[in-house]
């Protein structure tokens, strides 16, 4: 959706390294914002974004206006059932339907053979991967590792909403995840204990609100009591008016 940072650019570089032609899209999609979310204030530094893409060597940019992209009487939506019941989907009703609809439309227009999405938005990436499979789309969807600030904070366009104190405290989110990852590697498979490991460090950051700390399986995105299959340990935490998400994959 623009406000490009190094995490976005890692997606571009991955595509440029593996394909003959790379198309980027920038589109702040109104369908995926709830009525109380930040659609109007979402950062839109379009000229700076365009320059970054050009400098990276991206071949083309598709940046439509919402009024041209969706007809006034638009009535068609794409939904991947059940995979949106937990994590971000539990509190953002309709969000992933909006994501799937816009991405499917972009795929149809671009006719791409490969697409690249970031692990930071892991629920989005796994839902879209299932959409590609279920609808027999002729492409491969790649999930690219999260890029982090030196503190460990996952790069996000919404990080610019944070003041200095909030940014420093938000670094505890990744510290909690990495502590749980270390515990998992040492043999801990109980999901509640891993979540408690994360929660202890997140609470030390004095967040405004913890929306969720959850452990789900990588296939159906359903909560796991015990990690006997590939899992995602994910969180959503609020600092003031800023909602941050992060995750790690546990193989």
N, C-alpha and C positions, 0 to 999 in steps of 0.2 A: 504493500500500500504506500510505498514511498518512504520519505525520511530515511534514506539509505544509510546503513552503517556497514562496518566490516563484515558482519555476519551475512548481510545480503550479498555483499561483493564476493564472499566465498562461494555462494551459489553460482554467481556469474562465472567465476574463474573455473569452477568444476565443469560447467557446461562448455566453456570455451576450450578447455583441455580435451574434451571428449567428443566434440561435435564440429561439423563444418560451418554451421550457422546457428547463432544464438539470438533469440528474441526475448527481450524483457518487457514485462507489463507493469505499469504503475496505474493503480485504480483504487481509490478509497471507496470501497464497496458499501453502499448504504444498506444492503440487505443483511449484513452481518452485524450491525450495530443495534443494540436494544434502545428503547426510548430514553433511558437515563444514562446512556453511555456517551463517549466523547467524540461522536462523529463530527460535530461542528468545530471542535478545537483540535482535532487530530492534525499533527504537523504535515504541511504540504510544501516543502521547499523544492518545488519542481525543477527550477533552473539548475540548482546545485546537484540534484539527482541526475539530471540529464548529462551534466558535465562528467560526473563520476562514471556513468555508463560508457560515455564516449571514450574517456581516458582508458578504461579497462579493455576496450576493443569490442564491446557488444555491438552487433551488426544492426539491430533495429530496436526501436522502442514503440510500444503500443500503449497509448495513454488516452483512452476515450473519455468523453464527458458522460456522466450518468444519464442525462436526458437523451443522449444518442444511443447509449448502450442498452437501456431498458425502455421498451415501448411504454407509453402512459397506461395501457391496459394490460401490462405484463401479469400473467397468471400461472406461469409454469415454474415449478421448483423441483430440485433434486434433493432426496433425503436418503441417508444411509441409516437404517433403523437400528436402534439399541446401542450403537457405539457412542451415542451422545448422551447416554443416561447418567454418566458419572463425570468426574473431573470438571472441566469448564462447562460442559453441557448441562450440568445439574443446575447451574445458576444463570445460564445464558440461553434461555429458551429461544429456539429458532436460529441461533447463531450459526450452527454447522449446516443447516439447510441453506442459509445465505452463502456460506463458504462454498459448499458443493455446487450450488447453482452458478455462481460466478466463475468458478474454476472450470466446470464442465463447458460453459459457454466459451471461455478463453481457449480451452483445448480444441473445441470445434472450429473456432476461427483460425487458430494457429496451425492445426494439423501437425503437432509436434510429435517426435519419436521418443523424446526424453524430456522429463520435467524434473525440477530441483526444488526441494522444500527443506526448511531448517528443522533440526531436531528440537529446538526450543519450543516450537509449537507442535509437540509430538502428537497430541490427540488429533489435530488438524491433519497432519501428515499421514497418520495411520488410517484415518477415515477416508482421505482422498485415495490412498493406495487401495483400499477395499472398493471404492467406487470405480477405479480403473479396472480392477479385476472383474467385478460383478457386471459391468456394462461392456466388457470385452473391448475396451479401448486399445488401439494399436500403438501402445507406447509403454515405456518403463518409467516409473516414478522413483526418484532417488531421494534419500533422506541424508542430509549433510550435517555433520557434527556441529554443535553449538559453539559459537565463538564467545569468549569471555574477556572482560576487562582484567587488568592485572590483579585486582582484588578478588576475582572469581565471579563477579556479577555478570550474568548473561547479558549480552548486548541486546538492546531493544530500543525501538523508536520511542517508546514511552519513558525511557530512562531520563529523557530531557525534562520531564515533569518534576523530577526529584530535586530537592535542595541538597546542599552538600552533606548535611547531617543524615538525611534519609538515604542518600547514596552510600555513605559509609556503613550505615546499619544494614542496608539491603545486601551487603556482601555476605552476611551471615546465612542467607538462604542457601547459597552454594556450599558453604562450610558444613551446614547440616546435612545436605545431600551427600557430600563427599565422606563425612564421618559414617553415615549409614552404609555407603558403598564399601568402606574399609571393613566395617563389621560384617557385611555380607560376604566379602572375600575371605574373612576369617572363619566363616561357617554358619553365621546366623541366618536362618531362613524364616523365622517368625515375623510376619509382616507388622504386627503391632509393635514389636520391639524395635524394628527398623524405623517405623514412623515416629516412635518416641525419641529415638536418637536424633532425628531431624527436628522434631518439635522443641527439644531442649535448647538447641542453638538458635532456632528461629525466635523463640520467646526472648532470648537474650538480646535480640535486636529491637525489642519494644515496638512491634508492628502495631498499626492501628487495628488490624483484624487479620486473623488467619481464616481464609475461606475454606481451604482444604489442604490436608497432607494425606495422600492416598497412594496405595500400592495396587496396581491393576495388571492383568496379563496383557501381553503385547498383541494378542490376536483379537479378542473380543472386548478389551478395555473394561473388564468386569473386576471388581475388588477381589483380592486374593488374601486369605488368612495365612497361607503358608506358600512359600515360593518354590513350587515344584515345576515351574515352566518359566520361559522368558518373561520378564516383568518390566514395568515402568514404575519408578518411584517419582511422584510428581507433587507439586505444590502450587498454590495460588495465595498470595499474601498482599495485603494492602498497607501502603505507607501514605497516610493522608488520603488524597483522592486518586493516588496512583496504584493500579493493580498490576502486580508483577507475577509472572509464572516462570517455572524452571523445572527441570527433570533430569534424571539419569536413567540409563537403560541397564538392567541387571540381567545378564545372560543366563 
